[in-house]
Amino acid sequence: MSTATILLVFLCLPHGSVQGPHEKRLLHMLLDHYNVLERPVANESDPLQLSFGLTLMQIIDVDEKNQLLITNIWLKLEWNDVNLRWNSSEFGGVKDLRIPPHRIWKPDVLMYNSADEGFDGTYPTNVVVRNNGSCLYVPPGIFKSTCKIDITWFPFDDQRCEMKFGSWTYDGFQLDLQLQDDTGGDISSFITNGEWDLLGVPGKRNEIYYNCCPEPYIDITFIIIIRRRTLYYFFNLIVPCVLIASMAVLGFTLPPDSGEKLSLGVTILLSLTVFLNMVAETMPATSDAVPLLGTYFNCIMFMVASSVVSTILILNYHHRNADTHDMSTWIKLVFLQWLPWILRMSRPGQQDSRKSLQMRELELKERSSKSLLANVLDIDDDFRHGGALQPSDHPHHHHHTEESPSALAAAHNCLGPHRELSLILKELRVLTDKLRKEDEAAEVTNDWKFAAMVVDRLCLIIFTLFTIIATIAVLFSAPHIIVT
């Protein structure tokens, strides 16, 4: 019973349901006498129509240093082969075949601006052949193409990378390339990139005639337009640079006596050099253009270097004194009068010091009109002279003093205290001169310190304005400042 059942099942199966023998017979019929070198056209004078397109899957890398674009792309080539046609009803309803590309004729389309080690980076997938002769070849590949990177507006830059495809040996009279889609490449399956935004992949068919030859040479060029996403560079390069520049500006508020004024400026200069090296490592070693970020960093570096020079001048002024430097008239005029007035700066107790200086001058004039003895005894000259001359006014008294020995002894006894007073006056004059010179020296030293304060304030204002203006100018000169 079991054997009869199996036979019944086999008899009930539809005939021709197994496709293997038909495909085998069809492949033998198509490929046994097929010549892969023959251009498959019905008339030799007609060009073979080739429809060409691509699908951009992913931007793997944009190598600015070596000026390369690495992408994952699927090409799409469609043509009609007159030698690969059959009637599907004669071969069990087989309507299409998958044939390896080396077994049939395929167009030698290559990317002209390839930088790949093997030049052609495509993987040779099977060609889908239909019974009407149409061939569909979709080879995927990792394409490494040359692309001139314009770094003028880095990191706010757009790049246009061309990919030129064309036949390597056939001219336009033999192989006519046509753009599959007028809008360009297919980006519906594109995987977004973390560093670049894809703006579009337009395509264009170019027909070029050369002087040497009458036939046209056809190529199809796709332009991958990408925009750099600036968020990474904004937070990792621009923001630290602005903060470092603000630290350099704040260095002008540091007191010169702290001893850290110069070391702060030099440390900031070294920090900026490190950031500038980071930008230089990213960029190609080209002299065609200077990147916008590099220009900004150079401006800030120039500002910080200038602030170091200004700090040296400030410290020089601050530590000057009367023993080594005299303050010239123009320095007094500029740094003690004009600039303080412009910057609205005033010295503490300046009004009080002016009043005390005027009082001291009046007192010195008054004292200079008196004799030294009167200054010591703190009495008026008129009173002293009047009191001393009263006895000599009487002639009888004068007569007695000339003759009296007791009067001579008294006068001799008075000469001792007078000499001691003279020595005391001399010592007092030396002491007062020394005190006066010390006061004058201290006043000159304070003038130099105030001049240093004025230069400090002036540099603070100038470099703050410079940093703000440079930052705004750089950001607004960029073609777009959208941080994404």
PLY file of the C-alpha trace (Angstrom):
ply
format ascii 1.0
element vertex 484
property float x
property float y
property float z
element edge 483
property int vertex1
property int vertex2
end_header
0.00 0.00 0.00
2.81 2.39 0.81
4.48 1.90 -2.59
1.18 2.53 -4.44
0.60 5.74 -2.45
4.09 7.11 -3.31
3.54 6.35 -7.02
0.13 8.11 -6.90
1.68 11.21 -5.34
4.36 11.37 -8.05
1.78 11.01 -10.78
-0.33 13.83 -9.34
2.64 16.34 -9.26
2.52 18.99 -12.04
4.99 18.40 -14.83
7.84 20.91 -15.29
7.80 22.20 -11.75
11.56 21.47 -11.35
13.42 24.49 -12.91
16.98 23.20 -12.70
17.15 21.44 -16.07
15.61 24.41 -17.90
18.10 26.92 -16.45
20.96 24.59 -17.23
19.80 24.19 -20.82
19.23 27.95 -21.12
22.70 28.79 -19.78
24.27 26.32 -22.18
22.32 27.87 -25.05
23.28 31.45 -24.07
26.90 31.12 -22.91
28.44 28.21 -24.80
29.06 30.34 -27.87
29.05 33.75 -26.13
32.00 36.07 -26.77
32.67 38.37 -23.82
34.71 40.72 -26.06
31.83 41.44 -28.43
29.95 44.72 -27.93
26.35 43.43 -27.86
24.55 45.60 -30.44
22.42 44.60 -33.40
24.11 47.15 -35.69
27.83 47.86 -35.30
27.37 51.54 -36.17
24.86 52.11 -33.36
26.05 53.03 -29.84
25.07 50.83 -26.91
22.76 52.72 -24.56
23.97 52.53 -20.95
21.86 53.92 -18.10
24.03 54.89 -15.12
23.14 55.86 -11.57
24.37 55.49 -8.01
23.06 55.14 -4.48
25.04 56.86 -1.72
24.88 54.70 1.38
27.40 56.29 3.74
30.17 58.88 3.99
32.86 56.93 5.81
35.52 59.63 6.08
36.57 63.00 4.74
40.36 63.06 5.00
41.31 66.75 4.90
44.98 65.99 5.43
45.29 63.80 2.32
42.32 65.42 0.52
40.36 62.20 0.09
36.69 61.26 0.32
35.86 57.67 1.34
32.27 56.58 0.67
30.12 53.46 0.50
28.26 53.55 -2.85
26.20 51.16 -4.92
26.52 51.75 -8.65
23.63 50.91 -10.94
24.29 50.05 -14.58
21.55 49.01 -17.03
21.99 48.03 -20.70
20.47 45.66 -23.24
22.41 42.68 -24.57
21.04 41.34 -27.86
22.93 38.08 -27.35
21.16 37.32 -24.08
17.53 37.05 -25.22
15.26 34.02 -25.06
11.66 32.99 -25.11
10.70 32.14 -21.54
7.96 29.73 -22.63
10.57 27.55 -24.33
12.60 27.23 -21.14
9.99 26.35 -18.56
8.97 29.95 -17.79
12.51 31.07 -16.76
12.40 34.88 -17.07
15.70 35.94 -15.47
19.18 34.65 -14.74
22.06 35.59 -12.41
25.32 35.47 -14.29
28.80 36.40 -12.96
30.10 39.54 -14.72
33.25 37.89 -16.10
31.10 35.45 -18.16
29.33 38.17 -20.18
30.20 41.52 -21.72
29.98 44.41 -19.29
30.89 48.08 -19.78
34.32 49.17 -18.51
32.97 52.09 -16.49
35.42 53.36 -13.89
35.70 56.30 -11.53
38.31 58.59 -13.07
39.37 60.35 -9.86
39.87 57.17 -7.84
42.61 57.05 -5.19
42.09 53.39 -4.32
45.08 51.02 -4.20
43.40 48.76 -6.77
41.84 51.77 -8.53
38.45 50.04 -8.87
36.89 49.46 -5.46
33.70 47.67 -6.59
32.75 44.12 -5.71
31.82 42.06 -8.81
28.27 40.93 -8.01
26.13 38.87 -10.41
24.40 40.51 -13.35
20.61 40.03 -13.43
19.68 39.21 -17.04
16.05 39.20 -18.19
14.63 37.34 -21.16
14.28 40.57 -23.19
18.06 41.08 -22.97
18.08 43.80 -20.31
21.03 43.53 -17.92
21.11 45.03 -14.44
24.49 45.30 -12.71
24.59 46.76 -9.19
28.15 46.51 -7.82
28.64 47.88 -4.31
32.00 49.26 -3.26
34.05 51.39 -0.92
35.13 54.30 -3.11
38.17 56.37 -2.27
38.09 59.48 -4.43
40.29 62.54 -4.61
38.58 65.74 -3.49
40.13 69.19 -3.26
39.22 70.31 0.27
38.75 74.07 0.52
39.65 74.97 4.11
39.14 78.74 3.85
36.06 78.78 6.11
37.02 75.85 8.39
35.17 74.87 10.58
32.16 76.62 8.98
32.84 75.12 5.54
30.93 73.37 2.77
32.72 70.89 0.50
31.92 69.83 -3.07
33.47 66.47 -3.91
33.17 65.30 -7.51
33.00 61.68 -8.61
33.59 61.32 -12.35
32.44 58.07 -13.99
32.96 57.08 -17.59
34.02 54.30 -19.94
37.78 53.83 -20.01
38.03 52.71 -23.66
34.72 53.36 -25.45
33.86 56.70 -26.96
30.41 58.24 -27.30
29.76 56.60 -30.69
30.26 53.14 -29.14
28.87 53.54 -25.61
26.31 56.22 -24.88
26.09 56.93 -21.15
22.82 58.37 -19.90
22.06 59.71 -16.42
19.48 57.42 -14.86
17.84 60.08 -12.69
17.95 63.79 -13.50
17.90 64.67 -9.80
21.25 62.89 -9.34
22.20 60.15 -6.93
19.78 58.23 -4.72
20.14 59.27 -1.04
17.01 57.63 0.35
19.10 54.96 2.15
21.83 57.35 3.36
23.21 56.72 6.86
23.76 60.06 8.64
27.31 61.08 9.46
28.40 62.56 12.81
30.75 65.13 11.30
29.05 66.03 8.00
25.55 66.93 6.85
24.65 65.79 3.32
23.11 68.63 1.30
22.63 66.72 -1.96
24.18 64.57 -4.70
23.37 66.23 -8.04
24.53 64.51 -11.23
25.48 65.86 -14.65
26.18 64.26 -18.06
29.18 65.79 -19.84
29.94 65.35 -23.52
33.45 66.52 -24.35
35.02 66.89 -27.80
38.80 66.95 -28.10
40.82 68.51 -30.91
42.46 65.22 -31.74
39.33 63.23 -32.43
35.85 63.80 -33.94
34.04 61.46 -31.55
32.65 62.72 -28.22
33.81 61.39 -24.87
31.03 61.05 -22.35
31.23 61.05 -18.58
28.72 61.34 -15.77
29.84 63.42 -12.78
28.14 63.29 -9.40
28.86 66.09 -6.91
28.58 65.18 -3.23
27.78 68.44 -1.40
28.44 68.22 2.33
28.46 70.73 5.20
30.62 70.35 8.29
28.82 70.08 11.61
30.54 72.68 13.79
29.40 71.70 17.27
32.53 69.63 17.98
34.92 72.36 16.88
32.90 75.09 18.58
33.04 73.49 22.02
36.51 71.94 21.74
38.45 74.73 20.01
36.61 78.06 19.83
35.20 78.20 23.39
38.55 77.25 25.06
40.31 79.82 22.88
37.91 82.58 23.98
38.29 81.56 27.63
42.09 81.57 27.38
41.99 84.98 25.71
39.80 86.32 28.53
42.32 84.96 31.04
45.06 86.84 29.22
42.98 90.02 29.51
42.36 89.43 33.22
46.12 89.28 33.69
46.14 93.07 33.47
44.14 93.28 36.69
46.79 91.27 38.58
48.96 93.43 40.90
52.58 93.67 39.65
53.93 92.93 43.15
52.39 89.44 43.04
55.18 88.26 40.72
52.79 86.11 38.64
51.91 88.68 36.00
54.50 87.62 33.41
54.31 83.87 34.06
50.53 83.95 33.53
50.93 85.56 30.10
53.63 83.10 29.00
51.56 80.10 30.21
48.54 81.33 28.26
50.71 81.79 25.17
51.88 78.17 25.44
48.27 76.96 25.87
47.21 78.76 22.70
50.14 77.22 20.83
48.85 73.75 21.77
45.38 74.58 20.40
46.90 76.03 17.21
48.85 72.79 16.73
45.58 70.83 17.02
44.12 72.90 14.18
47.30 72.55 12.10
47.27 68.75 12.48
43.70 68.57 11.17
44.33 70.78 8.17
46.21 69.82 4.98
49.71 71.25 4.63
48.70 73.67 1.91
49.50 77.30 1.27
46.46 77.89 -0.93
44.29 79.19 1.90
44.44 79.94 5.60
41.55 78.45 7.61
39.24 80.87 9.40
39.89 79.19 12.75
43.64 79.42 12.18
43.29 83.14 11.46
41.32 83.58 14.68
43.87 81.64 16.73
46.71 83.68 15.20
44.90 86.93 16.10
44.41 85.77 19.70
48.04 84.59 19.87
49.18 87.99 18.61
47.03 89.61 21.27
48.46 87.42 24.04
52.03 87.97 22.82
51.37 91.73 22.78
49.97 91.47 26.30
53.22 89.79 27.44
55.22 92.68 25.93
52.88 95.18 27.59
53.27 93.36 30.92
57.06 93.69 30.66
56.65 97.45 30.10
54.25 97.67 33.06
56.64 95.78 35.36
59.51 97.98 34.15
57.57 101.12 35.03
56.37 99.69 38.34
59.86 98.89 39.65
61.54 102.14 38.61
62.74 104.60 41.27
64.44 107.99 41.58
67.93 106.48 41.85
67.81 104.90 38.37
65.26 106.86 36.31
64.09 110.41 35.98
60.51 110.92 34.82
60.62 113.10 31.73
58.11 115.84 31.07
56.30 113.99 28.26
55.89 110.85 30.39
54.39 112.98 33.16
52.12 114.68 30.67
50.93 111.46 29.00
50.81 108.95 31.88
50.03 111.21 34.82
47.66 113.74 33.24
46.18 112.91 29.83
45.60 109.14 30.08
44.27 109.24 33.68
41.85 111.95 32.59
40.71 109.90 29.54
40.44 106.68 31.57
38.75 108.49 34.52
41.48 107.42 36.91
42.47 109.41 40.02
45.14 108.74 42.61
43.94 108.09 46.17
44.30 111.27 48.34
45.44 113.32 45.37
43.47 116.41 46.46
44.72 116.15 50.07
48.30 115.75 48.90
47.98 118.87 46.73
46.69 120.91 49.68
49.43 119.58 52.01
52.01 120.32 49.31
50.79 123.94 49.06
50.86 124.32 52.87
54.37 122.86 53.01
55.58 125.27 50.32
54.14 128.27 52.24
55.75 127.02 55.44
59.12 126.58 53.73
58.93 130.11 52.31
58.09 131.45 55.75
60.94 129.52 57.37
63.43 130.54 54.72
62.78 134.22 55.56
63.89 133.60 59.16
67.36 132.88 60.42
68.44 129.39 61.40
68.63 130.30 65.07
65.15 131.76 64.94
63.88 128.56 63.33
65.41 126.52 66.13
64.24 128.82 68.89
60.91 129.34 67.08
60.95 133.12 67.64
60.71 136.05 65.27
63.82 137.75 63.95
62.42 141.23 64.72
61.88 140.33 68.36
65.36 138.78 68.70
67.12 141.64 66.95
65.11 144.23 68.92
65.81 142.55 72.25
69.52 142.20 71.51
69.97 145.72 70.26
68.16 147.50 73.10
71.17 147.65 75.48
73.48 148.97 72.73
71.13 151.85 71.99
72.10 153.55 75.26
75.52 155.29 75.04
76.21 154.96 78.76
75.60 151.24 78.68
77.90 150.87 75.69
80.62 152.75 77.42
80.43 150.49 80.45
80.59 147.25 78.42
83.75 148.31 76.64
85.58 148.89 79.84
84.14 146.28 82.18
86.07 142.95 82.27
83.05 141.21 83.73
81.14 142.06 80.56
83.87 140.46 78.38
83.74 137.27 80.45
79.97 137.12 80.07
80.27 137.50 76.32
82.92 134.75 76.22
80.64 132.47 78.22
77.80 133.10 75.70
79.95 131.99 72.73
79.95 128.32 73.93
76.18 127.75 73.71
76.05 129.67 70.43
78.58 127.26 68.84
76.65 124.26 70.14
73.50 125.72 68.65
75.28 126.15 65.31
76.35 122.46 65.32
72.82 121.42 66.20
71.49 123.54 63.34
73.95 121.92 60.94
72.85 118.43 62.00
69.22 119.43 61.69
69.84 120.75 58.19
71.42 117.40 57.16
68.48 115.47 58.63
65.86 117.68 57.01
67.64 117.49 53.64
67.73 113.70 53.90
64.05 113.53 54.79
63.18 115.90 51.96
65.16 113.81 49.46
63.49 110.62 50.69
60.08 112.26 50.30
60.97 113.36 46.77
62.30 109.88 45.88
59.16 108.25 47.29
57.04 110.67 45.28
58.93 109.77 42.04
58.57 106.04 42.81
54.85 106.49 43.39
54.60 108.39 40.10
56.18 105.46 38.24
53.83 103.02 40.00
50.84 105.10 39.04
52.11 105.28 35.44
52.27 101.45 35.49
48.67 101.35 36.77
47.59 103.64 33.91
49.28 101.40 31.30
47.65 98.36 32.95
44.19 99.90 32.69
44.79 101.05 29.11
45.95 97.57 28.02
42.98 95.95 29.80
40.53 98.08 27.79
42.38 97.77 24.46
42.87 93.97 24.59
39.33 93.33 25.84
37.93 95.28 22.89
40.33 93.49 20.52
39.25 90.03 21.74
35.53 90.85 21.49
35.86 92.44 18.04
38.04 89.57 16.70
35.60 86.92 17.96
32.55 88.69 16.52
34.32 89.41 13.21
35.38 85.77 12.79
31.94 84.35 13.62
30.07 86.76 11.36
32.50 86.48 8.44
31.70 82.74 8.20
29.19 81.76 5.49
27.00 80.11 8.15
27.29 79.97 11.92
24.66 77.33 12.65
26.13 75.13 15.39
24.77 71.59 14.87
0 1
1 2
2 3
3 4
4 5
5 6
6 7
7 8
8 9
9 10
10 11
11 12
12 13
13 14
14 15
15 16
16 17
17 18
18 19
19 20
20 21
21 22
22 23
23 24
24 25
25 26
26 27
27 28
28 29
29 30
30 31
31 32
32 33
33 34
34 35
35 36
36 37
37 38
38 39
39 40
40 41
41 42
42 43
43 44
44 45
45 46
46 47
47 48
48 49
49 50
50 51
51 52
52 53
53 54
54 55
55 56
56 57
57 58
58 59
59 60
60 61
61 62
62 63
63 64
64 65
65 66
66 67
67 68
68 69
69 70
70 71
71 72
72 73
73 74
74 75
75 76
76 77
77 78
78 79
79 80
80 81
81 82
82 83
83 84
84 85
85 86
86 87
87 88
88 89
89 90
90 91
91 92
92 93
93 94
94 95
95 96
96 97
97 98
98 99
99 100
100 101
101 102
102 103
103 104
104 105
105 106
106 107
107 108
108 109
109 110
110 111
111 112
112 113
113 114
114 115
115 116
116 117
117 118
118 119
119 120
120 121
121 122
122 123
123 124
124 125
125 126
126 127
127 128
128 129
129 130
130 131
131 132
132 133
133 134
134 135
135 136
136 137
137 138
138 139
139 140
140 141
141 142
142 143
143 144
144 145
145 146
146 147
147 148
148 149
149 150
150 151
151 152
152 153
153 154
154 155
155 156
156 157
157 158
158 159
159 160
160 161
161 162
162 163
163 164
164 165
165 166
166 167
167 168
168 169
169 170
170 171
171 172
172 173
173 174
174 175
175 176
176 177
177 178
178 179
179 180
180 181
181 182
182 183
183 184
184 185
185 186
186 187
187 188
188 189
189 190
190 191
191 192
192 193
193 194
194 195
195 196
196 197
197 198
198 199
199 200
200 201
201 202
202 203
203 204
204 205
205 206
206 207
207 208
208 209
209 210
210 211
211 212
212 213
213 214
214 215
215 216
216 217
217 218
218 219
219 220
220 221
221 222
222 223
223 224
224 225
225 226
226 227
227 228
228 229
229 230
230 231
231 232
232 233
233 234
234 235
235 236
236 237
237 238
238 239
239 240
240 241
241 242
242 243
243 244
244 245
245 246
246 247
247 248
248 249
249 250
250 251
251 252
252 253
253 254
254 255
255 256
256 257
257 258
258 259
259 260
260 261
261 262
262 263
263 264
264 265
265 266
266 267
267 268
268 269
269 270
270 271
271 272
272 273
273 274
274 275
275 276
276 277
277 278
278 279
279 280
280 281
281 282
282 283
283 284
284 285
285 286
286 287
287 288
288 289
289 290
290 291
291 292
292 293
293 294
294 295
295 296
296 297
297 298
298 299
299 300
300 301
301 302
302 303
303 304
304 305
305 306
306 307
307 308
308 309
309 310
310 311
311 312
312 313
313 314
314 315
315 316
316 317
317 318
318 319
319 320
320 321
321 322
322 323
323 324
324 325
325 326
326 327
327 328
328 329
329 330
330 331
331 332
332 333
333 334
334 335
335 336
336 337
337 338
338 339
339 340
340 341
341 342
342 343
343 344
344 345
345 346
346 347
347 348
348 349
349 350
350 351
351 352
352 353
353 354
354 355
355 356
356 357
357 358
358 359
359 360
360 361
361 362
362 363
363 364
364 365
365 366
366 367
367 368
368 369
369 370
370 371
371 372
372 373
373 374
374 375
375 376
376 377
377 378
378 379
379 380
380 381
381 382
382 383
383 384
384 385
385 386
386 387
387 388
388 389
389 390
390 391
391 392
392 393
393 394
394 395
395 396
396 397
397 398
398 399
399 400
400 401
401 402
402 403
403 404
404 405
405 406
406 407
407 408
408 409
409 410
410 411
411 412
412 413
413 414
414 415
415 416
416 417
417 418
418 419
419 420
420 421
421 422
422 423
423 424
424 425
425 426
426 427
427 428
428 429
429 430
430 431
431 432
432 433
433 434
434 435
435 436
436 437
437 438
438 439
439 440
440 441
441 442
442 443
443 444
444 445
445 446
446 447
447 448
448 449
449 450
450 451
451 452
452 453
453 454
454 455
455 456
456 457
457 458
458 459
459 460
460 461
461 462
462 463
463 464
464 465
465 466
466 467
467 468
468 469
469 470
470 471
471 472
472 473
473 474
474 475
475 476
476 477
477 478
478 479
479 480
480 481
481 482
482 483
